[in-house]
Amino acid sequence: MKGFLTTLLLLFAGALLLLGLRSLSAWDREPPLWPRVVRAAEGTTIEVGKELSILLEEPPIRVLPANAALVDMVSALVPPERIAALPRETEEYSRLGSEAGAWSALPTFRGFSAEALLVHTPDLVIAHAWQKPEVVALLRQEGIPVLVVPLPRRWEDVERTLALLGEVLDAEDAAATLQNDLDSRIAHLRSRVPAERRLAALSYTNLGSGGWAAGRNTTADVLFELAGLRNAAAGLEGFQAMDLERLFSLDPDLIIVGAARDGQDPNAQAPTAAYLYGERSLARLRAVREHHIVALPPRLFTTTSHELLHCAEELVERIEQLGL
């Protein structure tokens, strides 16, 4: 019975991951609209195109980041005293999941709804472009400033987001310090990656009912570039369904999958890895045959924050352990 419940929990976690990937499948179809920050005597204005202007008369002190990736970014720039609440997903999908003290003591909310957020009386909500626009509209109707941040297509977009948040939160010094640290880590990571290697990697999810892969203009592209890899699915746009025939046609050197939970043996527990190794028809696939499947923790496999660099560092470490 215990084994059955464990399997059920793993499949449920994998299903949530797959739904998360599908929810991102539309964001890459249109060019992102980047907000612009203008400082003046009356306060800070966030301009979004020609039609939307958000005025912050004072630096926000009750900030509400609406998803785990934004939690990672905002928490790197301001102290917990300036955060109104954290999304419940922080525990599993943010680096703060293992933090104790003031961060863990903050109130939490479940889901992205006006009711769940308004109770925390935020003076600024920060959301991503994939989150429900009707909720953003309702919050703005209630007089709550909402900053909608584009999702990254390349590493420069991550850096641009951090700089934007630094301006909006009056935390430019913290953003500059973080950027310097990221630059140093990237330089060190690149010194570990042979320029001639350029292995073909595929970010893939399959729970036995159909596979999905990350093509160009996804965070997998960002991850693979940081790790010195080629995206085997670069001929596809965004997150695309992938049948076994196409998987064989790509035949990547390396397949990257999401682990079930942190703190467990990733290859043994990852639902997609279990499917790939357990499906007889895939035995001839290069990454399966050579056991070149790397399972990464959910908070890294799904992140759209600067934690992508941490993900790349862990991926390079795993590749070195495989002897590639």
C-alpha positions in Angstrom: 0.0 0.0 0.0 2.9 2.4 0.9 4.5 1.8 -2.5 1.2 2.4 -4.3 0.7 5.8 -2.4 4.3 6.8 -3.2 3.8 6.1 -6.9 0.5 8.0 -6.9 2.2 11.0 -5.3 5.0 10.9 -7.8 2.5 10.8 -10.7 0.6 13.7 -9.2 3.7 15.8 -8.8 4.7 15.0 -12.4 1.2 16.0 -13.6 1.5 19.4 -11.9 4.8 19.9 -13.6 3.4 19.0 -17.0 0.4 21.3 -16.5 2.9 24.0 -15.6 4.8 23.5 -18.9 1.6 23.6 -20.9 0.6 26.8 -19.2 3.8 28.4 -20.6 3.2 27.2 -24.1 1.6 30.4 -25.4 3.9 33.0 -23.9 6.5 32.8 -26.6 4.2 33.6 -29.6 4.3 37.4 -29.2 7.2 39.7 -28.5 7.2 40.7 -24.8 6.2 44.3 -23.9 8.8 45.5 -21.4 7.8 48.1 -18.8 9.8 51.3 -18.5 10.5 53.1 -15.3 10.4 56.9 -15.1 11.5 58.8 -12.0 10.0 62.2 -11.2 9.2 64.4 -8.2 5.7 62.9 -7.8 7.1 59.3 -7.6 8.1 56.4 -9.8 6.0 55.7 -12.9 6.0 52.4 -14.6 5.0 52.8 -18.3 3.8 49.8 -20.2 3.5 50.7 -23.9 1.3 53.8 -24.6 -1.8 52.8 -22.8 -0.8 51.9 -19.2 0.9 54.0 -16.6 1.4 52.9 -13.0 2.4 55.6 -10.4 4.1 54.6 -7.2 4.3 57.6 -5.0 6.6 55.8 -2.5 8.8 52.8 -2.8 6.5 49.8 -2.1 6.7 48.2 1.3 4.1 45.5 1.0 5.2 43.7 -2.1 3.5 40.5 -3.2 5.4 38.3 -5.8 2.7 36.2 -7.4 4.8 33.1 -8.2 7.9 31.2 -7.1 10.3 32.5 -9.7 9.4 36.1 -8.8 9.8 35.2 -5.1 13.4 34.2 -6.0 14.1 37.5 -7.7 12.3 39.9 -5.3 13.8 38.1 -2.2 17.3 38.7 -3.6 16.7 42.4 -3.7 14.6 43.3 -0.6 14.3 42.0 3.0 11.3 40.0 4.2 10.0 43.1 6.0 8.9 44.5 2.6 7.0 41.4 1.5 3.2 41.2 2.2 2.9 37.4 1.5 4.3 34.5 -0.5 2.6 32.1 -2.8 2.2 28.6 -1.3 4.3 27.1 -4.1 7.3 28.9 -2.7 7.9 25.8 -0.5 8.6 23.5 -3.4 9.5 25.7 -6.3 11.6 28.5 -4.8 15.1 28.7 -3.2 13.3 30.0 -0.1 11.7 26.6 0.4 14.5 25.6 2.7 14.9 29.0 4.4 14.1 29.4 8.1 13.5 32.6 10.1 11.8 35.7 8.8 11.1 34.4 5.3 9.4 31.2 6.5 7.3 33.2 9.0 5.6 35.3 6.2 1.9 34.6 5.5 1.1 32.6 2.4 -1.7 32.4 -0.2 -2.9 29.7 -2.5 -3.6 30.4 -6.2 -3.7 33.6 -8.2 -7.0 35.2 -7.5 -8.1 38.7 -6.4 -9.6 37.3 -3.2 -6.5 35.4 -2.2 -4.2 38.5 -2.8 -6.4 41.4 -1.6 -6.6 40.0 2.0 -2.9 40.7 2.3 -3.3 44.5 1.4 -0.3 44.7 -1.0 0.9 48.0 -2.3 2.4 46.3 -5.3 1.7 42.9 -6.9 4.3 41.5 -9.3 3.1 38.8 -11.8 4.3 37.1 -14.9 2.7 37.4 -18.3 1.3 33.9 -18.2 -0.7 34.6 -15.1 -4.5 35.3 -15.4 -5.1 38.7 -17.0 -8.6 38.9 -15.6 -7.1 38.7 -12.1 -4.6 41.5 -13.0 -7.6 43.6 -14.2 -9.6 43.0 -11.0 -6.6 44.0 -8.8 -6.1 47.2 -10.7 -9.8 48.0 -10.4 -9.3 47.7 -6.7 -6.5 50.3 -6.9 -3.7 47.8 -6.5 -0.6 48.5 -8.7 0.3 45.4 -10.7 3.5 45.0 -12.5 3.4 42.3 -15.2 6.9 41.1 -16.1 7.6 39.3 -19.4 9.0 35.8 -19.3 12.6 35.4 -20.4 13.6 34.1 -23.8 17.3 34.6 -23.2 19.7 35.2 -20.3 19.7 39.0 -21.1 16.0 39.0 -20.3 16.6 37.6 -16.9 19.2 40.4 -16.3 16.7 43.0 -17.6 14.1 41.7 -15.2 16.4 42.0 -12.2 17.3 45.6 -13.2 13.7 46.5 -13.7 12.7 45.1 -10.3 15.7 47.0 -8.8 14.3 50.2 -10.1 10.7 49.6 -9.1 11.6 48.5 -5.6 14.2 51.2 -5.1 16.8 48.5 -4.7 19.3 49.4 -7.5 22.4 48.8 -5.4 21.2 45.3 -4.5 20.4 44.6 -8.1 23.9 45.7 -9.2 25.5 43.6 -6.5 23.5 40.6 -7.6 24.4 41.2 -11.3 28.1 41.3 -10.5 27.8 38.0 -8.6 26.0 36.4 -11.6 28.6 37.7 -14.0 31.4 36.1 -11.9 29.6 32.8 -11.7 28.9 32.7 -15.5 32.6 33.4 -16.2 33.6 30.5 -13.9 31.0 28.2 -15.3 32.2 28.8 -18.9 35.7 28.1 -17.9 34.6 24.6 -16.9 32.7 23.9 -20.2 34.9 22.9 -23.3 33.8 25.1 -26.2 34.1 22.1 -28.6 31.8 19.9 -26.6 28.3 21.4 -27.4 26.4 18.2 -26.6 22.8 18.1 -27.9 20.4 18.2 -24.9 16.6 17.9 -24.7 14.3 19.2 -22.0 11.5 16.6 -21.9 8.4 15.6 -19.9 6.4 12.4 -20.3 4.3 10.7 -17.7 3.2 7.9 -20.1 0.4 9.7 -21.8 2.4 11.8 -24.3 5.6 13.7 -24.3 6.4 17.5 -24.3 9.7 19.1 -25.2 11.1 22.6 -24.9 12.1 24.2 -28.2 13.5 27.7 -28.9 12.4 30.8 -27.1 12.0 28.8 -23.8 14.0 28.9 -20.6 15.5 25.5 -21.7 17.3 27.5 -24.4 18.7 29.8 -21.7 19.7 26.9 -19.5 21.4 25.0 -22.3 23.3 28.2 -23.5 24.6 28.8 -19.9 25.6 25.1 -19.6 27.4 25.1 -23.0 24.9 22.7 -24.6 22.8 22.8 -27.8 19.0 22.5 -27.7 18.2 19.4 -29.7 14.6 20.8 -30.1 15.8 24.2 -31.4 13.8 23.6 -34.6 10.6 23.8 -32.6 8.9 26.9 -31.2 8.0 27.0 -27.6 6.7 23.9 -25.7 5.6 21.3 -28.2 4.0 17.8 -28.0 6.6 15.2 -29.0 5.8 11.7 -30.1 8.3 8.9 -30.0 9.0 9.1 -33.7 10.2 12.7 -33.4 12.1 11.8 -30.2 14.0 9.2 -32.1 14.7 11.6 -35.0 16.3 14.0 -32.5 18.2 11.3 -30.6 19.8 13.7 -28.2 23.1 13.1 -26.3 21.4 14.0 -23.1 17.8 14.3 -21.8 16.9 16.7 -19.0 13.8 15.8 -16.9 12.2 17.1 -13.7 12.7 15.1 -10.5 9.7 14.4 -8.3 10.9 16.2 -5.2 14.1 17.7 -3.7 16.1 15.5 -1.4 15.6 12.2 -3.2 17.6 10.1 -5.6 16.6 12.0 -8.8 17.1 9.4 -11.4 15.3 6.7 -9.3 12.4 8.9 -8.5 11.8 11.1 -11.6 8.5 10.0 -13.3 9.8 10.9 -16.8 13.1 9.1 -16.3 11.1 6.0 -15.1 9.0 6.2 -18.2 12.0 6.5 -20.5 13.9 3.6 -18.9 10.8 1.5 -18.6 9.5 1.8 -22.2 11.0 -1.1 -24.2 10.6 0.8 -27.5 13.0 3.5 -26.3 15.9 1.2 -25.4 17.8 2.2 -28.6 17.5 5.9 -27.9 21.0 7.2 -27.3 20.4 8.9 -23.9 18.5 5.9 -22.6 21.0 3.4 -23.9 23.9 5.2 -22.4 22.0 6.3 -19.2 22.5 10.0 -20.0 19.2 11.2 -18.4 19.6 14.0 -15.8 16.8 14.7 -13.4 16.8 18.2 -11.9 14.8 19.4 -8.8 11.5 21.0 -9.7 12.5 24.4 -8.4 15.4 24.4 -11.0 13.8 22.5 -13.8 10.8 24.9 -14.0 12.3 28.2 -12.9 12.2 31.4 -15.0 14.4 33.4 -12.6 18.1 33.9 -12.2 18.1 30.5 -10.5 18.5 29.3 -14.1 22.3 29.9 -13.5 22.1 27.6 -10.4 20.4 25.1 -12.6 23.1 25.3 -15.2 25.8 24.9 -12.5 24.1 21.8 -11.2 23.6 20.5 -14.8 27.3 20.9 -15.6 28.2 19.1 -12.4 26.0 16.2 -13.3 27.4 16.1 -16.9 30.9 16.0 -15.4 29.9 13.1 -13.2 28.6 11.2 -16.3 32.1 11.7 -17.8 30.7 13.7 -20.8 
